[in-house]
């Protein structure tokens, strides 16, 4: 076809489209003139609407002849088939509704689709013609250009078709009830052109479900879905019409397939149609973006348990299929868009996790975990959308059994931590951990869950955990790797604050700050399984010192100065005091209970000088600012240790000293329960630090001298609590 014939054909197609749009405007005007649909009758019952003879109004205005002539004209000029004879045959099985559907609505939609399909299929020539200069030349308007009112009329006739033809053929509770749809879900632009009561008329006049007419019902659904689907998938109408009507199309498609299955079972043969619905199905599933799919699935599940079981199963399967391809779209629609507060988001995320985590298929679960971890891949600040992503991951973490959680989510999150230093995978992994920690719901149970994730052995890396590896990354990176080192330190700080907020009671009550102090000591110890290569000049002591310095500079000192996440810093601001007491217990308790903590001696001998040198003495001795008995408690711990050293059968005196030792042992047992390796270190490591028997007795002598000095002050100069 040459350019001249193409331009002429386009002009003819544009004439076809103009005539169809003009007819649509006329049909809308006729519907608006019907008195029974006026707002004054908005409370009309279905029985009242059933008596409204809408078809008679169209006959009075001779609209049927105009539609027939226009359909013939469009069929001739576009070379397409407008099956008016088939529509006439189908219009006889139901007196009112079917006549309007097959004789008015379907021919109009078919003619509109055929016209604009051809107009949009040919690229319009917009280059200057003849001697016209580029400065004076203006491009012609696009072919088939529509005004805002034209678009509104097309949207209105489409809404009327869905409510008159498609919805009456659906089972109950697949979509929102028609009265609620017309009252609350109708866009204002359409409501201004189309009476709301006119949308109720089709359901009120429908007898197709009450009669045994499955074949007619299937054919009408087939025609509705094909015509509506073809129209809304055109590029010209897709942005405006597809988001609103995709759920309607899915409902019609699923209902058609469900009825066919029933029909085939009852008649023992296959139901055949001349033009299968499959092409529209492929377009709706393959060419529709993930956001619109997720929104449509959400609408189809809004009826909850009221919806037919076959619908819920079908949509749940499709939702699961979408989740392993693009879970971000699902979270954006189901969690972010439908929730106005953090509580609503948390509840929506939990509902989504419940729906998606029910499958036992291992391949599906693996792909789902990969998608979940990708939700944490954002570099920007924690916006509402990013917060919804993190909450969704948390919902799965909370919902999954421990074994599935460790094998799936924990493995995916931590895998990049064990690559070579400076690797991009390490940076990505650290940012994921930060994203997960930043959105942790502040409840004891969920904080405990995150603690277990941080401190448990990794499935693919035996005898390693995320916390220890984060510390090793932070202490190994060079100063040139500024961004990566900053991410590692941020992850380390947030992990410490998370552990400091935990509270366990399984092996005796273990509060977060007590657990954190022991975690810090254990984390600086060297391991034969450290992922970074040890050089020939490697020294265990230097390795411990480097990690201890990182903890001191980036965790302990900022916490005690309230410089790290100030809103939560008070939860473990007493950390230096607790850590100091624990190290005294580990050093001095050489009686019967001390042996199970002896592996920490090396860590203590490195950390204690740093703590005493860099922390204010009042922080170590007194603890919190309003604690006037902290120093005496410290003395009590040392004196009890000395007594136990001299006499193996000595019973600890004082509730506080006994409680501190008991808490430390409980925390140690709890950490051992998370790991396969029970944290014993080799003799070679222990031999690097020797402990003198006189250390405890000399320290005790100093403490006794201090006590005497305190007593000499007299009661007037001492706090009453002391």
C-alpha positions as CSV (number, residue, x, y, z in Angstrom):
1,X,0.0,0.0,0.0
2,X,1.6,3.3,-1.1
3,X,1.6,6.5,0.9
4,X,-1.4,8.0,-0.9
5,X,-3.6,4.9,-0.4
6,X,-2.4,4.6,3.2
7,X,-3.4,8.2,3.9
8,X,-6.8,7.7,2.2
9,X,-7.4,4.5,4.2
10,X,-6.5,6.3,7.4
11,X,-9.0,9.0,6.6
12,X,-11.7,6.4,6.0
13,X,-10.8,4.6,9.3
14,X,-11.0,8.0,11.1
15,X,-14.5,8.6,9.7
16,X,-15.5,5.1,11.0
17,X,-14.1,6.0,14.4
18,X,-15.9,9.4,14.4
19,X,-19.2,7.8,13.6
20,X,-18.9,5.2,16.3
21,X,-17.9,7.7,19.0
22,X,-20.8,9.9,17.9
23,X,-23.2,6.9,18.4
24,X,-21.7,6.1,21.8
25,X,-22.4,9.7,22.9
26,X,-25.9,9.3,21.6
27,X,-26.4,6.1,23.6
28,X,-25.1,7.7,26.8
29,X,-27.5,10.6,26.2
30,X,-30.5,8.3,25.9
31,X,-29.6,6.5,29.1
32,X,-29.4,9.8,30.9
33,X,-32.9,10.7,29.8
34,X,-34.5,7.7,31.4
35,X,-36.5,9.1,34.4
36,X,-36.3,5.8,36.3
37,X,-32.5,6.2,36.5
38,X,-32.7,9.7,38.0
39,X,-30.9,10.4,41.3
40,X,-34.3,10.8,43.0
41,X,-34.8,7.0,42.7
42,X,-31.4,6.1,44.1
43,X,-32.9,3.8,46.7
44,X,-34.9,1.9,44.1
45,X,-35.0,-1.9,44.7
46,X,-34.1,-4.5,42.1
47,X,-37.8,-5.3,41.6
48,X,-38.4,-1.7,40.5
49,X,-35.5,-1.6,38.1
50,X,-36.6,-4.9,36.6
51,X,-39.7,-3.2,35.2
52,X,-37.8,-0.5,33.4
53,X,-38.0,-1.1,29.7
54,X,-34.7,0.4,28.6
55,X,-34.8,-1.2,25.2
56,X,-38.0,0.6,24.3
57,X,-36.2,4.0,24.8
58,X,-33.5,3.0,22.3
59,X,-36.2,1.9,19.8
60,X,-37.9,5.2,20.2
61,X,-34.8,7.1,19.2
62,X,-34.1,4.7,16.3
63,X,-30.7,3.9,17.6
64,X,-30.8,0.3,16.4
65,X,-30.9,1.3,12.7
66,X,-28.0,3.8,13.2
67,X,-25.9,1.1,14.9
68,X,-26.6,-1.4,12.1
69,X,-25.7,1.1,9.4
70,X,-22.5,2.2,11.2
71,X,-21.4,-1.4,11.9
72,X,-21.9,-2.3,8.2
73,X,-19.9,0.8,7.2
74,X,-17.1,0.0,9.6
75,X,-17.0,-3.6,8.4
76,X,-16.8,-2.5,4.8
77,X,-14.1,0.2,5.3
78,X,-11.9,-1.8,7.7
79,X,-12.3,-5.2,6.1
80,X,-13.4,-6.7,9.4
81,X,-16.4,-8.7,10.3
82,X,-19.0,-7.2,12.6
83,X,-21.2,-10.4,13.3
84,X,-24.6,-8.7,13.5
85,X,-26.5,-11.9,12.5
86,X,-24.8,-13.8,15.3
87,X,-25.7,-11.1,17.7
88,X,-29.3,-11.1,16.5
89,X,-29.6,-14.9,17.1
90,X,-28.1,-14.6,20.6
91,X,-30.4,-11.7,21.6
92,X,-33.5,-13.9,21.7
93,X,-32.7,-16.0,24.8
94,X,-33.3,-13.1,27.3
95,X,-35.9,-10.5,26.6
96,X,-34.5,-7.1,27.7
97,X,-30.9,-7.4,28.9
98,X,-29.7,-9.6,26.1
99,X,-31.2,-7.4,23.4
100,X,-29.3,-4.4,24.7
101,X,-26.1,-6.4,25.0
102,X,-26.1,-8.0,21.6
103,X,-27.9,-5.4,19.5
104,X,-26.4,-2.2,21.0
105,X,-23.3,-2.7,23.2
106,X,-21.4,-5.5,21.4
107,X,-21.7,-3.9,17.9
108,X,-20.6,-0.6,19.2
109,X,-17.5,-2.0,21.1
110,X,-16.6,-4.2,18.1
111,X,-16.8,-1.3,15.7
112,X,-14.8,1.0,18.0
113,X,-12.1,-1.7,18.4
114,X,-11.8,-2.4,14.7
115,X,-11.5,1.3,13.8
116,X,-8.9,2.2,16.3
117,X,-6.9,-1.0,15.8
118,X,-6.3,0.0,12.2
119,X,-5.7,3.7,12.9
120,X,-3.1,3.0,15.5
121,X,-1.4,0.2,13.5
122,X,-0.1,2.7,10.8
123,X,2.5,5.3,11.8
124,X,1.4,8.8,10.8
125,X,3.7,10.8,8.5
126,X,4.6,14.1,10.3
127,X,7.4,15.4,8.0
128,X,7.1,18.7,6.1
129,X,5.7,18.6,2.6
130,X,6.8,20.6,-0.4
131,X,8.6,24.0,0.1
132,X,7.2,24.6,3.5
133,X,10.0,25.7,5.9
134,X,10.5,23.9,9.2
135,X,9.8,27.2,11.0
136,X,6.3,27.7,9.5
137,X,5.3,24.0,9.5
138,X,3.1,22.6,12.2
139,X,2.5,18.8,12.5
140,X,-1.0,17.6,11.8
141,X,-3.1,16.4,14.8
142,X,-2.9,12.6,15.4
143,X,-5.4,10.5,13.6
144,X,-8.5,9.6,15.5
145,X,-7.8,12.2,18.2
146,X,-10.4,12.1,21.0
147,X,-11.5,14.9,23.3
148,X,-11.8,14.4,27.1
149,X,-15.6,14.1,26.7
150,X,-15.1,11.4,24.1
151,X,-12.8,9.4,26.4
152,X,-15.3,9.8,29.2
153,X,-18.2,8.6,27.0
154,X,-16.1,5.5,26.0
155,X,-15.3,4.8,29.6
156,X,-19.0,5.2,30.5
157,X,-20.2,2.8,27.8
158,X,-17.5,0.3,28.8
159,X,-18.7,0.5,32.4
160,X,-22.3,0.1,31.4
161,X,-21.4,-3.0,29.2
162,X,-19.5,-4.6,32.1
163,X,-22.4,-4.0,34.5
164,X,-25.0,-5.1,32.0
165,X,-23.3,-8.1,30.3
166,X,-20.3,-9.4,32.2
167,X,-21.2,-9.0,35.9
168,X,-24.7,-10.7,35.6
169,X,-22.9,-13.8,34.2
170,X,-20.5,-14.1,37.2
171,X,-21.1,-16.2,40.3
172,X,-21.9,-14.1,43.4
173,X,-19.1,-12.5,45.4
174,X,-16.4,-12.7,42.8
175,X,-16.4,-8.9,42.4
176,X,-17.7,-6.2,44.6
177,X,-21.5,-6.2,44.8
178,X,-23.0,-4.1,42.0
179,X,-24.7,-1.6,44.3
180,X,-21.5,-0.9,46.2
181,X,-19.6,-0.6,42.9
182,X,-22.0,2.0,41.5
183,X,-22.2,3.9,44.8
184,X,-18.6,4.0,46.0
185,X,-16.2,2.8,43.2
186,X,-17.5,4.8,40.2
187,X,-15.1,7.6,39.1
188,X,-16.5,11.1,39.3
189,X,-16.1,11.7,35.6
190,X,-18.2,8.6,34.7
191,X,-20.7,9.3,37.4
192,X,-21.3,12.7,35.8
193,X,-22.1,11.1,32.5
194,X,-23.9,7.9,33.5
195,X,-26.7,7.6,36.1
196,X,-25.6,5.2,38.9
197,X,-28.9,3.4,38.8
198,X,-28.4,2.4,35.2
199,X,-25.5,0.2,36.3
200,X,-27.8,-1.8,38.6
201,X,-30.4,-2.4,35.8
202,X,-28.5,-5.3,34.1
203,X,-28.2,-7.4,37.3
204,X,-31.8,-6.7,38.2
205,X,-33.0,-8.0,34.8
206,X,-30.7,-11.0,34.5
207,X,-32.1,-14.5,34.5
208,X,-29.1,-16.1,32.9
209,X,-27.8,-17.6,36.2
210,X,-31.1,-18.8,37.4
211,X,-31.9,-20.8,34.2
212,X,-30.0,-23.8,33.0
213,X,-28.2,-22.0,30.2
214,X,-24.5,-22.7,30.8
215,X,-23.8,-22.7,27.1
216,X,-25.4,-19.2,26.5
217,X,-23.7,-17.9,29.6
218,X,-20.3,-19.1,28.4
219,X,-20.9,-17.5,25.0
220,X,-21.8,-14.2,26.4
221,X,-18.8,-14.2,28.8
222,X,-16.6,-15.1,25.8
223,X,-17.9,-12.2,23.8
224,X,-17.7,-9.7,26.7
225,X,-14.2,-10.6,27.6
226,X,-13.0,-10.7,24.0
227,X,-14.5,-7.3,23.1
228,X,-13.7,-5.5,26.4
229,X,-10.2,-7.0,26.5
230,X,-9.4,-6.1,22.9
231,X,-10.5,-2.5,23.5
232,X,-8.7,-1.8,26.8
233,X,-5.5,-3.4,25.5
234,X,-5.2,-1.0,22.7
235,X,-2.3,1.5,23.3
236,X,-4.7,4.4,23.0
237,X,-7.0,3.2,25.8
238,X,-4.8,1.1,27.9
239,X,-3.5,3.8,30.4
240,X,-7.0,5.0,31.2
241,X,-9.2,1.9,31.0
242,X,-7.0,-1.1,31.8
243,X,-6.2,-0.5,35.5
244,X,-9.9,-0.1,36.3
245,X,-11.2,-3.1,34.3
246,X,-8.4,-5.7,34.5
247,X,-10.0,-7.4,37.5
248,X,-13.3,-7.5,35.6
249,X,-11.6,-9.2,32.7
250,X,-9.8,-11.7,34.9
251,X,-13.2,-12.5,36.6
252,X,-14.9,-13.1,33.3
253,X,-12.0,-15.2,32.0
254,X,-11.8,-17.4,35.1
255,X,-15.6,-17.7,35.2
256,X,-15.6,-18.8,31.5
257,X,-13.0,-21.5,32.1
258,X,-14.8,-22.7,35.3
259,X,-18.1,-23.0,33.5
260,X,-16.5,-24.9,30.6
261,X,-15.0,-27.4,33.0
262,X,-18.4,-28.0,34.6
263,X,-20.1,-28.1,31.2
264,X,-17.6,-30.7,29.8
265,X,-18.0,-32.9,32.9
266,X,-21.8,-32.8,32.7
267,X,-22.0,-33.4,28.9
268,X,-19.0,-35.8,28.6
269,X,-17.7,-33.8,25.7
270,X,-15.5,-30.8,25.1
271,X,-17.1,-27.4,24.6
272,X,-15.9,-25.7,21.4
273,X,-16.0,-22.1,20.3
274,X,-15.2,-20.8,16.8
275,X,-12.9,-18.1,18.2
276,X,-11.1,-19.2,21.3
277,X,-10.5,-16.8,24.1
278,X,-6.9,-17.9,24.5
279,X,-5.3,-14.9,22.6
280,X,-6.9,-12.5,25.0
281,X,-5.8,-14.6,27.9
282,X,-2.2,-14.5,26.7
283,X,-2.3,-10.8,26.3
284,X,-3.8,-10.2,29.7
285,X,-1.1,-12.3,31.5
286,X,1.9,-11.6,29.3
287,X,1.5,-7.9,28.3
288,X,0.0,-6.5,31.4
289,X,2.5,-5.0,33.9
290,X,3.0,-6.6,37.3
291,X,1.5,-3.7,39.2
292,X,-1.8,-3.9,37.4
293,X,-1.8,-7.7,37.8
294,X,-1.2,-7.4,41.6
295,X,-4.0,-4.8,41.9
296,X,-6.4,-7.1,40.0
297,X,-5.6,-10.1,42.1
298,X,-6.2,-8.0,45.2
299,X,-9.6,-6.9,44.0
300,X,-10.6,-10.5,43.3
301,X,-9.7,-11.6,46.8
302,X,-11.4,-8.7,48.6
303,X,-14.5,-10.7,49.2
304,X,-12.5,-13.1,51.5
305,X,-14.2,-16.3,52.5
306,X,-17.4,-15.1,50.8
307,X,-15.8,-15.6,47.4
308,X,-16.2,-19.0,45.7
309,X,-13.5,-21.5,46.6
310,X,-12.4,-22.0,43.0
311,X,-11.8,-18.3,42.6
312,X,-9.6,-18.1,45.7
313,X,-7.6,-21.1,44.7
314,X,-7.1,-19.8,41.1
315,X,-6.1,-16.3,42.2
316,X,-3.8,-17.6,45.0
317,X,-1.9,-19.7,42.4
318,X,-1.5,-16.7,40.1
319,X,-0.4,-14.5,43.0
320,X,2.2,-17.1,43.9
321,X,3.4,-17.2,40.3
322,X,3.7,-13.4,40.3
323,X,5.5,-13.4,43.7
324,X,8.5,-15.4,42.3
325,X,8.8,-13.0,39.4
326,X,8.1,-9.6,40.8
327,X,7.2,-9.5,44.5
328,X,7.9,-5.7,44.7
329,X,4.7,-5.0,42.7
330,X,2.7,-7.2,45.1
331,X,4.1,-5.4,48.1
332,X,3.5,-2.0,46.6
333,X,-0.2,-2.8,46.0
334,X,-1.0,-5.0,49.0
335,X,1.1,-3.4,51.7
336,X,2.0,0.2,50.8
337,X,-1.0,1.4,48.7
338,X,-3.7,-0.2,50.9
339,X,-2.3,0.9,54.3
340,X,-2.2,4.3,55.9
341,X,-0.2,3.7,59.1
342,X,2.6,1.5,60.3
343,X,0.1,-0.8,62.2
344,X,-1.9,-1.3,59.0
345,X,1.2,-2.0,57.0
346,X,2.4,-4.6,59.5
347,X,-1.0,-6.3,59.4
348,X,-1.2,-6.2,55.6
349,X,2.4,-7.6,55.3
350,X,1.4,-10.4,57.7
351,X,-1.7,-11.3,55.6
352,X,0.4,-11.3,52.4
353,X,3.0,-13.5,54.0
354,X,0.3,-15.9,55.2
355,X,-1.1,-16.2,51.7
356,X,2.3,-16.7,50.0
357,X,4.1,-18.9,52.5
358,X,1.6,-21.8,52.6
359,X,3.2,-23.8,49.8
360,X,5.6,-26.7,50.6
361,X,7.2,-26.8,47.1
362,X,10.9,-26.4,47.6
363,X,11.6,-24.8,44.2
364,X,8.9,-22.2,44.8
365,X,10.1,-21.5,48.3
366,X,13.7,-21.0,47.1
367,X,12.6,-18.5,44.4
368,X,10.3,-16.7,46.8
369,X,13.2,-16.2,49.3
370,X,15.4,-14.8,46.5
371,X,12.6,-12.3,45.7
372,X,12.2,-11.4,49.4
373,X,15.8,-10.6,49.8
374,X,15.8,-8.4,46.7
375,X,13.1,-6.3,48.5
376,X,15.9,-5.1,50.8
377,X,18.0,-3.8,47.8
378,X,17.5,-0.1,48.2
379,X,20.1,2.6,48.7
380,X,17.9,5.5,49.6
381,X,16.5,6.4,53.0
382,X,13.7,4.3,54.6
383,X,10.8,5.8,52.7
384,X,7.2,4.5,53.0
385,X,7.7,2.1,50.1
386,X,11.0,0.8,51.3
387,X,9.6,0.5,54.8
388,X,6.8,-1.7,53.3
389,X,9.4,-3.9,51.6
390,X,11.3,-4.4,54.9
391,X,8.0,-5.1,56.8
392,X,7.1,-7.7,54.3
393,X,10.4,-9.5,54.8
394,X,9.9,-9.3,58.5
395,X,6.4,-10.8,58.2
396,X,8.0,-13.8,56.4
397,X,10.8,-14.1,59.0
398,X,8.2,-14.1,61.8
399,X,5.9,-16.6,60.1
400,X,8.3,-19.2,58.8
401,X,9.5,-22.1,60.9
402,X,13.1,-21.8,62.2
403,X,14.4,-24.4,59.8
404,X,12.8,-22.8,56.7
405,X,13.8,-19.4,57.9
406,X,17.5,-20.3,58.3
407,X,17.7,-22.3,55.0
408,X,15.9,-19.7,53.0
409,X,16.0,-16.1,54.1
410,X,19.1,-16.3,56.4
411,X,21.2,-18.0,53.7
412,X,20.1,-15.5,51.0
413,X,20.8,-12.5,53.2
414,X,24.2,-13.6,54.5
415,X,25.7,-15.3,51.5
416,X,27.6,-12.2,50.3
417,X,29.3,-11.7,53.6
418,X,31.9,-14.4,52.8
419,X,33.2,-13.1,49.6
420,X,36.7,-11.5,49.2
421,X,37.1,-8.2,51.2
422,X,36.0,-5.2,49.2
423,X,33.7,-7.3,47.0
424,X,30.5,-5.6,45.7
425,X,28.6,-8.6,47.1
426,X,29.7,-7.7,50.6
427,X,28.4,-4.1,50.2
428,X,25.1,-5.4,48.9
429,X,24.8,-7.9,51.7
430,X,25.6,-5.3,54.4
431,X,22.9,-2.9,53.0
432,X,20.4,-5.7,53.1
433,X,21.1,-6.4,56.7
434,X,20.9,-2.6,57.5
435,X,17.5,-2.5,55.7
436,X,16.2,-5.4,57.7
437,X,17.4,-4.1,61.0
438,X,16.0,-0.6,60.3
439,X,12.5,-1.9,60.1
440,X,12.4,-4.4,62.9
441,X,9.1,-4.1,64.8
442,X,9.9,-3.1,68.4
443,X,8.4,-6.2,70.2
444,X,10.3,-8.6,72.4
445,X,9.5,-11.7,70.3
446,X,10.5,-10.1,66.9
447,X,13.7,-8.7,68.5
448,X,14.6,-12.1,69.8
449,X,14.0,-13.6,66.3
450,X,16.5,-11.1,64.8
451,X,19.0,-11.9,67.6
452,X,18.7,-15.6,66.6
453,X,19.3,-14.7,63.0
454,X,22.4,-12.7,63.9
455,X,23.9,-15.2,66.3
456,X,23.0,-18.6,64.8
457,X,25.3,-20.7,62.8
458,X,24.8,-20.2,59.0
459,X,23.5,-23.2,57.0
460,X,26.2,-22.8,54.3
461,X,29.0,-21.6,56.7
462,X,29.2,-23.9,59.8
463,X,30.5,-22.4,63.0
464,X,30.0,-18.8,61.6
465,X,27.3,-16.3,62.3
466,X,26.4,-12.9,60.8
467,X,27.4,-10.8,63.8
468,X,30.9,-12.2,63.9
469,X,31.4,-11.8,60.2
470,X,30.2,-8.2,60.2
471,X,32.7,-7.4,62.9
472,X,35.5,-9.1,60.9
473,X,34.6,-7.1,57.8
474,X,34.5,-3.8,59.8
475,X,38.0,-4.6,61.3
476,X,39.6,-5.8,58.1
477,X,38.7,-3.1,55.5
478,X,41.2,-0.4,54.7
479,X,40.6,3.3,55.0
480,X,40.3,3.6,51.3
481,X,37.1,1.5,51.3
482,X,35.2,4.3,53.0
483,X,31.7,3.4,51.9
484,X,32.0,-0.3,52.6
485,X,33.5,0.3,56.0
486,X,30.8,2.8,56.8
487,X,28.1,0.2,55.9
488,X,29.9,-2.4,58.0
489,X,30.0,-0.2,61.1
490,X,26.4,0.9,60.6
491,X,25.3,-2.8,60.4
492,X,27.4,-3.6,63.5
493,X,25.9,-0.8,65.5
494,X,22.4,-1.7,64.6
495,X,23.0,-5.3,65.3
496,X,24.3,-4.4,68.8
497,X,21.3,-2.3,69.5
498,X,19.0,-5.1,68.4
499,X,20.7,-7.6,70.7
500,X,20.6,-5.1,73.5
501,X,16.8,-4.9,73.2
502,X,16.3,-8.6,73.4
503,X,15.0,-10.6,76.3
504,X,15.2,-14.4,76.6
505,X,13.7,-16.7,79.2
506,X,14.3,-20.2,77.8
507,X,17.5,-20.9,79.8
508,X,16.9,-18.5,82.6
509,X,16.1,-14.8,82.2
510,X,18.7,-13.2,80.0
511,X,18.3,-9.5,79.4
512,X,19.6,-7.8,76.2
513,X,22.5,-5.8,77.7
514,X,23.8,-8.8,79.6
515,X,23.6,-10.9,76.4
516,X,25.3,-8.1,74.4
517,X,28.2,-7.9,76.7
518,X,29.0,-11.6,76.3
519,X,28.4,-11.4,72.6
520,X,31.0,-8.7,72.3
521,X,33.6,-10.7,74.2
522,X,32.9,-13.8,72.2
523,X,32.9,-12.0,68.8
524,X,36.5,-10.7,69.2
525,X,38.0,-14.2,69.7
526,X,39.8,-15.7,66.7
527,X,38.5,-18.7,65.0
528,X,40.0,-21.4,62.8
529,X,37.1,-20.8,60.3
530,X,37.7,-17.0,59.8
531,X,36.9,-16.3,56.1
532,X,39.8,-13.9,55.5
533,X,43.2,-15.5,54.7
534,X,45.7,-15.5,57.6
535,X,49.2,-14.4,56.6
536,X,52.4,-16.0,57.8
537,X,52.9,-13.1,60.3
538,X,49.3,-13.6,61.6
539,X,48.9,-13.1,65.4
540,X,45.9,-14.1,67.4
541,X,46.5,-11.3,69.9
542,X,46.8,-8.6,67.1
543,X,43.6,-9.9,65.6
544,X,41.7,-9.7,68.9
545,X,43.1,-6.2,69.5
546,X,42.0,-5.0,66.1
547,X,38.4,-6.2,66.6
548,X,38.3,-5.0,70.2
549,X,39.3,-1.5,69.1
550,X,36.6,-1.5,66.4
551,X,34.0,-2.4,69.1
552,X,35.3,0.2,71.5
553,X,35.4,3.0,69.0
554,X,32.1,2.3,67.2
555,X,29.8,0.6,69.8
556,X,30.8,0.9,73.4
557,X,31.9,4.5,73.5
558,X,29.1,5.8,71.3
559,X,26.5,3.9,73.3
560,X,27.7,5.3,76.6
561,X,27.8,8.8,75.2
562,X,24.3,8.4,73.6
563,X,25.7,9.1,70.2
564,X,24.3,6.0,68.4
565,X,20.6,6.0,67.6
566,X,19.8,8.2,70.5
567,X,16.1,7.1,70.8
568,X,17.2,3.6,71.7
569,X,20.6,4.3,73.3
570,X,19.1,4.3,76.8
571,X,18.3,0.6,76.4
572,X,22.0,-0.4,76.7
573,X,23.7,2.8,77.9
574,X,24.7,0.9,81.0
575,X,26.7,-1.5,78.8
576,X,30.3,-0.4,80.0
577,X,29.3,-1.0,83.6
578,X,27.8,-4.5,82.8
579,X,30.8,-5.4,80.6
580,X,33.2,-4.3,83.3
581,X,31.5,-6.5,85.9
582,X,31.4,-9.5,83.6
583,X,35.1,-9.2,82.8
584,X,35.9,-9.1,86.5
585,X,33.8,-12.2,87.0
586,X,35.6,-14.0,84.1
587,X,39.1,-13.0,85.3
588,X,38.6,-13.7,89.0
589,X,36.2,-16.5,89.2
590,X,38.6,-19.5,89.2
591,X,36.4,-21.5,91.5
592,X,34.3,-24.4,90.3
593,X,32.0,-22.3,88.0
594,X,34.8,-20.4,86.3
595,X,36.0,-23.2,84.1
596,X,33.1,-22.9,81.7
597,X,34.0,-19.3,80.9
598,X,37.8,-19.8,80.8
599,X,37.9,-19.6,77.0
600,X,37.1,-15.8,77.4
601,X,40.2,-15.0,79.4
602,X,42.2,-13.9,76.3
603,X,39.4,-11.6,75.1
604,X,39.0,-10.1,78.6
605,X,42.7,-9.4,79.0
606,X,42.6,-7.4,75.7
607,X,39.3,-5.6,76.2
608,X,39.7,-4.7,79.9
609,X,42.6,-2.3,79.5
610,X,40.9,-0.6,76.6
611,X,37.7,-0.2,78.6
612,X,39.5,1.2,81.7
613,X,41.6,3.5,79.5
614,X,38.8,5.0,77.4
615,X,35.7,4.9,79.5
616,X,35.2,7.3,82.5
617,X,35.7,5.5,85.8
618,X,32.3,6.6,87.1
619,X,30.7,4.8,84.1
620,X,32.5,1.6,85.0
621,X,32.0,1.7,88.7
622,X,28.7,3.4,89.1
623,X,26.8,2.5,86.0
624,X,24.0,4.9,85.4
625,X,24.1,8.4,86.7
626,X,21.5,7.8,89.4
627,X,23.1,4.6,90.6
628,X,24.9,5.3,93.9
629,X,25.5,1.7,94.8
630,X,27.3,0.6,91.6
631,X,30.8,0.9,93.0
632,X,29.8,-1.2,96.1
633,X,28.4,-3.9,93.8
634,X,31.7,-4.0,91.9
635,X,33.6,-4.4,95.2
636,X,31.1,-7.1,96.2
637,X,31.8,-9.1,93.0
638,X,35.6,-8.9,93.5
639,X,35.5,-9.9,97.2
640,X,33.2,-12.9,96.4
641,X,35.6,-14.0,93.7
642,X,38.5,-13.7,96.2
643,X,36.6,-15.8,98.8
644,X,35.8,-18.5,96.2
645,X,39.5,-18.6,95.1
646,X,40.7,-19.1,98.7
647,X,37.9,-21.5,99.7
648,X,36.4,-23.8,96.9
649,X,33.3,-24.5,99.1
650,X,32.5,-20.8,99.6
651,X,28.9,-19.8,99.0
652,X,28.5,-16.4,97.2
653,X,27.3,-13.7,99.5
654,X,24.9,-11.0,98.4
655,X,22.1,-11.3,96.0
656,X,23.6,-8.9,93.4
657,X,26.9,-10.7,93.1
658,X,25.2,-14.1,92.8
659,X,22.7,-12.8,90.3
660,X,25.4,-11.3,88.1
661,X,27.3,-14.6,87.9
662,X,24.1,-16.5,87.3
663,X,23.1,-14.1,84.5
664,X,26.5,-14.5,82.8
665,X,26.3,-18.3,82.9
666,X,22.7,-18.2,81.5
667,X,23.8,-15.9,78.7
668,X,26.7,-18.2,77.9
669,X,24.4,-21.2,77.8
670,X,21.9,-19.3,75.5
671,X,24.6,-18.4,73.0
672,X,25.9,-22.0,73.0
673,X,22.3,-23.1,72.1
674,X,22.5,-21.0,68.9
675,X,25.8,-22.6,67.7
676,X,27.1,-26.0,66.8
677,X,30.6,-25.0,68.1
678,X,30.4,-24.5,71.9
679,X,33.1,-21.8,71.8
680,X,36.2,-23.5,73.2
681,X,39.5,-22.2,72.0
682,X,42.8,-24.0,71.5
683,X,45.6,-24.3,74.1
684,X,47.8,-22.3,71.8
685,X,45.5,-19.3,72.1
686,X,45.3,-19.6,75.9
687,X,49.1,-19.7,76.2
688,X,49.4,-16.2,74.7
689,X,48.0,-14.7,77.9
690,X,49.1,-16.0,81.3
691,X,47.2,-15.2,84.5
692,X,49.0,-14.8,87.8
693,X,47.6,-16.2,90.9
694,X,48.5,-13.1,92.8
695,X,46.4,-10.8,90.6
696,X,43.2,-11.5,92.4
697,X,44.6,-11.2,95.9
698,X,46.4,-7.9,95.1
699,X,43.2,-6.5,93.6
700,X,41.3,-7.6,96.7
701,X,43.9,-5.8,98.9
702,X,43.3,-2.5,97.0
703,X,39.5,-3.0,97.3
704,X,39.7,-3.4,101.0
705,X,41.8,-0.2,101.3
706,X,39.1,1.6,99.4
707,X,36.4,0.3,101.6
708,X,38.2,1.5,104.7
709,X,38.5,4.9,103.1
710,X,34.8,5.0,102.4
711,X,34.0,4.0,106.0
712,X,36.2,6.8,107.3
713,X,34.0,9.4,105.5
714,X,31.2,8.7,108.0
715,X,27.5,8.4,107.4
716,X,27.0,12.2,106.8
717,X,29.1,12.2,103.7
718,X,27.7,9.0,102.2
719,X,24.4,8.4,100.3
720,X,21.7,6.9,102.5
721,X,21.1,4.1,99.9
722,X,24.8,3.1,100.3
